[in-house]
């Protein structure tokens, strides 16, 4: 019902009937919907003398009067602002005198207000945590998930949602894994299914530490890289989406176990071959790797994937900052970092580098440079390096070279280089 008013003749007009100079555009009303000449006093025409007005005030010269039936049929178009100017005037005049139509018009306008523009159908990755938070606020869980296990719970849930959204063929999409090894970037090609096999086999280290069944069976190596290589070699035919449910069930089992185990379990040692972490840090490390490899998968299948929530991202960065002194000491023993300059006793303040991580989840850390047991402090800081939170995590994951990190640097350049390379050295397959 758009377009200007225009004139014209009707091919079905009775001979001799006057031709109106204007008509309402759009679908032509039926013969009984257009008010006939005043001489006609049929059922759709109520004489003015009787005080019945079914079509509002008299329209302007040359504009035909519309019956109540036609005006009511225009209410939907009027609510959507799809009527022409002439139709809008006739409808609004009618609404001032017809209470049933006025009520219907209000209902239609309210319904139009519920219509929304087309939006993104992808769920907010934080939706699950918000719903759970609201539910638990109303009815707390009898056995809540420990706070230190929440990042792992959240990141496995986000990756599970991604995997449920992709198609069967996407499980065979190529993925390039990258990490930092021997002072340069290392690469390995696999598939989405291969990545999920890698995640499940390394989660098995945590499962074994808790006394649960190891997905690789009894006697499997503890080193994450060896475990992954063994799994990939033994996978004949290549891994498929059949890995999804076993991986997810393992996540649930780990969360249930630590939730029921009590406080002491947080300090349980989890051995990764050459190094070990307390369980609370091991699950945080698993959450970090789940996010990083979730991003690898998302890029391979063109799926939107955001970083973790601020508190969870902050916890992951804090873990990386706490592990940096040990990684720096390992590089120093291998002759890959500058010598220690001022050794101090364990727990004493020592020469430090200020690590400033900006953005969501960021913060300030002071990294001891000469001894992993020293205490970092601002008073003995010899330099500062500033990075975005996500970029710092990408350096730790080996996705961004320490030389290419867009870092703001000030002070001792050797200390800054040593810390950035130590961060990258923590990455692995």
Secondary structure, DSSP 8 states (H G I E B T S, - for coil): --S--B----TT--TT----S-B--SS---TTTB---TT---TT---GGGT--SS-S---TT---B-HHHHHHTHHHHHTT-S-HHHHHHHHHHHTT-HHHHHHHHHHHHHHHT-------S--TTHHHHHHHHHHHHS--TT---GGGHHHHHHHHHHHHHHHHS-GGGGG-EEEEEEEETTEEEEEEEEHHHHHHHHHHHHHHHHHHTT---TT-TT--SSHHHHHHHHHHH-SS---TTHHHHHHHHHHHHHHHHHHH-GGGGG-EEE-SS-EEEHHHHHHHHHHHHHHHHHHHHHHTT-------HHHHHHHHHHHHHHHHHHHHHHHHTT-S---SS---TTSEEEEEEEEEESTT-EEEEEESS-TTSEEEEEEEEEEEEEEHHHHHHHHTTSS-TTT---EEEE-HHHHHHHHHHHHHT---
